[in-house]
Amino acid sequence: MSDFKSDIPKRIAQMRENEALTKPGLDFLRASAIAEYSYNYHWMDRPIIQYPQDIVAMQELIWQVKPDLIVEMGIAHGGSLIFSASMLALMDMEEAIQAGKTLDPAKSHRKVLGVDVDIRAHNRAAIDAHSMRSRIEMIEGSSIDPEIIARVQEFAKDYSRILVCLDSNHTHDHVRAELEAYAPLTSVGSYCVVFDTLIEDMAEDTYPDRPWGKGDNPKTAVWDYLKTHPEFEIDKDIPDKLQITVAHDGFLKRVS
């Protein structure tokens, strides 16, 4: 068992070359996205609208990075905010146990900051009533509005270890603007995670009622952003390990 973690890179490399695994994975993604597969899951009783594999990946990233601030673009029902807040609570608990100190579970320096253009009243009420609420802050407004960007940047000044998640409007221009505004908040060694890059791998007519699609989506925004931002690299091991993920090419690690 001591080799369990150290053997992961070798397993991932083998999986990466295994077409009998990778092709069915992509086929499942295409079929499941149309079937709204990700709408079946909750975290602590709030809809999270994520694939279980991506939830596990984010758990691993958060535990690895140990952020004191998680910035999330896109709130929806609040499940992702609740998930992130619960991970921060677990880190607080672990530190208290290791230090042999008592912990007030309602108080923490660690925070999750969520931004959404429309925080609907019933969703806000449910988040406000949740046990994880003390670790959550919310801002309503467009994530690419200069005033909102300034508010997020000002909030982030009090934190030293920051992880960023982009999961709001999925058009190329919107995500590209979010990357310029928020990716720089990412701490060295941490990640800016761009969700729903899978749109680029879907059929042309998959999103007829949406402003995004093939050639105009988060993945194309990531590719364009990285042309002029060498401080970030795509971590391909994460999606290649998951196989089932909406974020191929979306796990951006800040390396400098």
C-alpha positions in Angstrom: 0.0 0.0 0.0 3.0 2.3 0.5 3.3 2.5 -3.3 -0.3 3.3 -3.9 0.2 7.0 -4.5 3.6 6.8 -6.2 2.2 4.4 -8.7 -0.5 6.7 -9.9 1.5 8.5 -12.6 2.4 5.1 -14.2 -1.2 4.1 -14.2 -2.3 7.4 -15.7 0.2 7.1 -18.5 -1.1 3.6 -19.3 -4.7 4.8 -19.2 -3.8 7.7 -21.5 -2.8 5.3 -24.2 -5.7 2.9 -23.7 -8.2 3.6 -26.4 -10.5 0.9 -25.1 -10.9 3.2 -22.1 -10.6 6.7 -23.5 -13.0 6.3 -26.4 -15.9 5.0 -24.3 -15.2 7.7 -21.8 -15.7 10.4 -24.4 -18.7 8.6 -25.8 -20.2 8.6 -22.3 -19.5 12.3 -21.8 -21.3 13.2 -25.0 -24.3 11.1 -24.2 -24.5 12.0 -20.5 -24.2 15.7 -21.2 -27.3 15.6 -23.4 -29.1 13.5 -20.7 -28.3 16.2 -18.1 -26.5 13.5 -16.0 -24.8 16.1 -13.8 -28.2 17.4 -12.6 -28.7 14.3 -10.5 -26.4 15.1 -7.6 -26.4 17.0 -4.3 -23.8 18.0 -1.8 -25.1 18.4 1.7 -28.6 18.6 0.2 -27.9 21.4 -2.3 -27.9 20.6 -6.1 -24.2 20.7 -7.2 -24.6 20.1 -11.0 -21.2 18.4 -11.3 -20.0 15.0 -12.3 -19.1 12.8 -9.3 -15.6 12.4 -10.8 -15.1 16.1 -10.9 -16.3 16.5 -7.3 -13.6 13.9 -6.3 -11.0 15.7 -8.3 -11.8 19.0 -6.7 -11.6 17.4 -3.2 -8.1 16.2 -4.0 -7.1 19.6 -5.4 -8.4 21.5 -2.4 -6.7 19.1 0.1 -3.5 19.4 -1.9 -3.5 23.2 -2.3 -4.9 24.0 1.2 -6.4 27.3 0.1 -7.6 29.9 2.5 -9.8 31.4 -0.3 -11.7 29.7 -3.1 -13.1 32.0 -5.7 -16.0 30.6 -7.8 -17.7 32.2 -10.8 -21.2 30.8 -11.0 -23.4 29.9 -8.1 -26.7 28.4 -9.4 -28.2 26.4 -6.5 -25.1 26.8 -4.3 -24.0 23.2 -4.2 -20.5 24.0 -5.3 -20.2 26.7 -2.7 -21.4 24.4 0.0 -19.0 21.7 -1.2 -16.0 24.1 -1.1 -17.0 25.5 2.3 -17.3 21.9 3.7 -13.8 21.1 2.5 -12.5 24.3 4.2 -14.3 23.2 7.3 -12.6 19.8 7.2 -9.2 21.5 6.9 -10.0 23.6 9.9 -11.0 20.5 11.8 -7.8 18.6 10.8 -5.6 21.5 11.9 -7.4 21.7 15.2 -7.1 18.0 15.9 -3.4 17.9 15.0 -2.7 21.0 17.2 -4.8 19.6 20.0 -6.9 22.8 20.1 -10.6 23.4 20.4 -12.4 24.8 17.4 -15.4 27.0 16.9 -16.9 25.4 13.8 -18.8 28.6 12.9 -15.7 30.7 12.7 -13.0 30.5 10.1 -10.6 32.7 8.2 -11.0 30.5 5.2 -13.7 31.6 2.9 -15.5 30.7 -0.4 -16.4 33.8 -2.5 -19.1 33.1 -5.1 -20.1 35.5 -7.9 -23.3 35.1 -10.1 -25.1 37.5 -12.3 -28.4 36.4 -10.8 -28.6 34.9 -7.3 -32.2 33.8 -7.2 -34.1 34.5 -4.0 -34.9 30.8 -3.2 -31.2 29.8 -3.8 -29.9 32.6 -1.6 -32.4 31.7 1.1 -31.3 28.1 1.0 -27.6 29.0 1.2 -28.3 31.5 4.0 -29.9 28.8 6.0 -27.2 26.2 5.4 -24.7 25.2 8.2 -21.8 26.1 5.9 -23.0 29.7 5.5 -20.4 31.3 7.8 -17.6 30.3 5.4 -19.4 31.7 2.3 -19.5 35.2 0.8 -21.6 36.1 -2.3 -21.5 38.9 -4.8 -24.3 39.4 -7.3 -23.4 40.8 -10.7 -21.7 40.0 -14.0 -18.3 38.4 -13.3 -16.8 40.5 -16.1 -18.2 43.8 -14.9 -15.2 46.0 -13.9 -16.9 46.9 -10.6 -17.4 43.3 -9.7 -13.9 42.4 -10.7 -12.6 45.2 -8.5 -14.7 43.9 -5.5 -13.3 40.4 -5.9 -9.8 41.6 -6.2 -10.2 43.7 -3.1 -11.7 40.8 -1.2 -8.8 38.5 -2.2 -6.1 40.9 -0.9 -6.6 39.4 2.6 -5.7 35.9 1.5 -2.5 34.2 0.6 -3.4 30.8 -0.9 -6.1 31.1 -3.5 -7.9 28.6 -5.8 -10.1 29.8 -8.6 -13.0 28.1 -10.4 -14.7 29.4 -13.5 -18.2 28.0 -14.2 -20.6 30.7 -15.3 -21.3 31.9 -18.9 -19.5 29.5 -21.2 -18.9 31.6 -24.3 -15.3 32.1 -25.4 -15.3 35.9 -24.9 -16.8 35.6 -21.4 -14.5 32.9 -20.1 -11.5 34.7 -21.8 -12.4 37.9 -19.9 -12.8 35.9 -16.6 -9.4 34.4 -17.1 -7.8 37.8 -17.5 -9.6 39.1 -14.4 -9.4 36.1 -12.0 -6.6 33.7 -13.1 -4.0 36.1 -11.7 -5.5 35.6 -8.3 -4.4 32.0 -8.4 -1.4 31.3 -6.1 1.7 29.7 -7.4 1.2 25.9 -7.1 -2.6 26.3 -7.0 -5.1 26.0 -9.8 -7.5 27.9 -11.9 -10.1 25.3 -12.9 -12.2 26.0 -16.0 -15.3 23.9 -16.2 -17.3 22.7 -19.2 -14.4 22.7 -21.7 -16.2 19.5 -23.0 -18.4 21.8 -25.1 -15.6 21.8 -27.7 -15.9 18.0 -28.0 -19.6 17.9 -28.4 -21.5 17.7 -31.7 -22.1 20.9 -33.5 -25.9 21.0 -32.8 -25.7 20.0 -29.1 -26.5 23.5 -27.7 -29.0 25.1 -30.2 -30.6 27.3 -27.5 -27.3 28.5 -25.9 -24.8 31.2 -27.0 -21.9 28.8 -26.9 -20.9 25.8 -28.9 -18.1 24.2 -30.9 -15.4 26.8 -31.5 -16.9 29.2 -28.9 -16.5 27.8 -25.4 -14.3 27.6 -22.3 -11.8 25.3 -24.0 -11.1 27.7 -26.9 -10.8 30.5 -24.3 -8.2 28.4 -22.3 -6.2 27.7 -25.5 -6.2 31.4 -26.4 -5.3 32.6 -22.8 -2.3 30.2 -22.6 -0.7 31.7 -25.7 0.3 34.8 -23.7 0.3 33.4 -20.1 3.2 31.0 -19.6 2.7 31.2 -15.8 0.0 28.6 -16.3 0.2 25.1 -17.6 -2.5 22.5 -18.4 -2.4 19.7 -15.9 -3.4 16.8 -18.1 -2.9 14.1 -15.5 -6.1 15.1 -13.7 -8.5 14.6 -16.6 -6.5 11.6 -17.9 -6.9 10.0 -14.5 -10.6 10.8 -14.3 -11.5 10.0 -17.9 -15.1 11.2 -17.2 -14.7 14.9 -16.7 -16.2 18.1 -18.1 -12.8 19.8 -17.8 -10.3 18.3 -20.2 -7.7 21.0 -20.6 -9.4 22.9 -17.9 -7.2 22.2 -14.9 -4.7 25.1 -15.1 -1.8 24.9 -12.7 0.0 28.1 -11.9 3.7 27.3 -12.1 5.3 30.8 -11.8 
